[in-house]
Amino acid sequence: MGFTAYVDLTSQTYKLIETPKDDLQNFIGSRGYAAKILYDNVDPDVEPLGPDNYLIFSPGPLTGTQWPASARYTVTAKSPLTGIYGYANSSGHFGPEMHRAGYDAVVFTGKAEKPLVVWIEDEAIEFIDGEKYWGMKTSQVETELRDKYPGSKVACIGPAGEKLVKMASVINDFGRAAGRCGLGAVMGSKNLKAVTVRTSKRVEASPEFKEIAKKSMKQVKDHPGSAGLREWGTALLMDPKNTVGDQPTRNHQQVQFEGNLSVNAMELKKYLQKNMGCFACPIRCSRYSKVETGEFACETEGPEYETMNALGPLLGNKDLESIIYGNLLCNDYGMDTISTGVIIAFAMECKEKGLISDDELNFEWGNTTEIIELITRIAYRDGIGDLLAEGVKRAAEKIGNGAEDLAMHVKGMELPRQEPRVVKAFALGHAVANRGADHLYALPTIDLAGHVDVAKKYFNDIYPEIMDIGIEKHKARMIKFTEAYNAISDAVGVCKFSTTENYCLYPEDISSGLTALGQKYTTDELVKAGERIVNLERMYNVRLGLNRKDDQLPKRFLKEAINVYKMVADDDFILHPKEAIKKDLVVHLDEMLDDYYRLRGWDNNGVPTEEKLKELGLEYLVKDLPK
């Protein structure tokens, strides 16, 4: 049994408690355990950037063990971007170090009078003067702290977190980002510049666990999906997504990008220096890229697909070197690349529609100089960057005059890089995700990735109909299952490339590993724990007044029909649309919501029923249901 540390930044004191066994059994760990802590301690009236908000770092029970791809940890708080339940997930080596040091969670409360670095070594926690690091970019902070504390792992914020930019992220391992929900701003609001962890301990495990982990490691390593990621990284998605119409372009005004052949996996490989992998990872999907010369000369980890779209096609940008450089800047400033790309695309369309102007910037699609300039302005809240730093929802409300219709968000969080009108499972997944627009909350890839074996295993009665990405029927069933399995994946601390992206491992593999580690579940019990986490997170938002009206997509996807075309390249490698292969696509969301709520055991307003809460052992939440 590990510890939970409660660290009061105001008084610079801390206490360690033995993590409640029932909380881990009911909510597994990491994301699930942190959601329980947040629910119990952060009331609806707490301001996200106030001292009463909690900031929770939590590895999972498998994090830092011999289990394959067991590098993940979660950062949780009430989100300053959305004002609702928020969490972000990251990988690398920081989470494993924290769990190996003996922690199930480290909970930061209060606000330091001056900037601090918190140093953790096993059960000892120290408060270090952080003023010299304030203002530094994340790579500089991490370099200096690693030099000062050899062998340590660092999670920190950059200038964006200090400036309380609403999409600020927490960065570890020189570019691994707990990116979503603006939790870097929560860290900044507490004057917490960095958390540094070092240990010589290991997670104790039985011979049975080690044997199961070894078998699972081979399953993940040998899976065909792992081979593709190892060879190409997530950039391998660029071409197939463009082909099917799942490549959001110019703020989702188009769904295919004419310059895609300039920003695909083959082009990115020209800049590849080496493959990189997180702790205990047999996939090693990460790229380390280098631009040798020119205005965008740099070297950095990445970029990943989401970043490549957000700083590329979404902005009408086919200059790959600028995307690589923009990725570096976002990581150094400590800023979510997804939200950053979406807010810049929003600004460009606002300018196109005559809703904003600027004395220095033209907001032209594909203008790389302006894209890079806007990233910096947002990070430092300079000029119009101060408005954009508030996130797309608030910026649209301030601009008015129809700008709200151009703001691609759900519940205040900027949309990730899928096209809902084409991929209907993601349409529903984005709408109902409890932290706002989110591709990883449900990650419903079963149809899009062609996982026939998975579909037959779980949905044989509706196979093959469920495999059509454009059919809305049955998507609710898929989402209900994948939300639970993703909650499990986050809660145990493993990468979803080993679970819900490629299905190298199934829930029964995870339950057998946890049981051998001493946290015993049947497969059904584990899936129920995943459902319990989803319902707890939903109830956090219900307590804030959220319901069906908030499970909505931007009007563009419901009203503006699009076509998907067969694209043909010319001699300059520019793609041109020929005949339409799909026509007049929109999302019919209400029908999918009705189906989803019914399957979840929620009422037609998207609120869990008393019966459902009691079924999941959450009867103590009944008092928080709407009266």
Buried (B, 14 or more C-beta within 10 A) or exposed (E): EBBBBBBBBEEBEBEBEEBBEEBBBBBBBBBBBBBBBBBEBBEEEBEBBBBBBBBBBBBBBBBBBBBBBBBBBBBBBBBBBBBBBBBBBBBBBBBBBBBBBBBBBBBBBBBBEEBBBBBBBBEEBEBBEBEEBBEBBBBBBBBBBBEEBEEBBBBBBBBBBBBBBBBBBBBBBBBBBBBBBBBBBBBBBBBBBBBBBBBEEEBEBEEEBBEBBEEBBEBBBEBEBBEBBBEBBBBBBBBEBBBBBBBBBBBBBBBBBBBBBBBBBBBBBEBBEEBBBBBBBBBBBBBBBEBEEEEBEBEBBBBBBBBBBBBBBBBBBBBBBBBBBBBBBBBBBBBBBBBBBBBBBBBBBBBBEEBBEBEEBEBBBBBBEBBBBBBBBBBBBBBBBBBBBBBBBBBBEEBEEEBBBBBBBBBBBBBBBBBBBBBBBBBBBBBBBBBBBBBBBBBBBBBBBEBEEBBBEBBEEBBEEBBEBBEBBBBBBBBBBBBBBBBBBBBBBBBBBBBBBBBBBBBBBBBBBBBBBEBEBEBEEBBBBBBBBBBBBBBBBBBBEBBBEBBBBBEBBBEBEBBBBEBEEEEEEBBEBEEEBBEEBBBEBEBBBEBBBEEBBBBEBBBBBEEBBEBBEBEEBBEBBEE
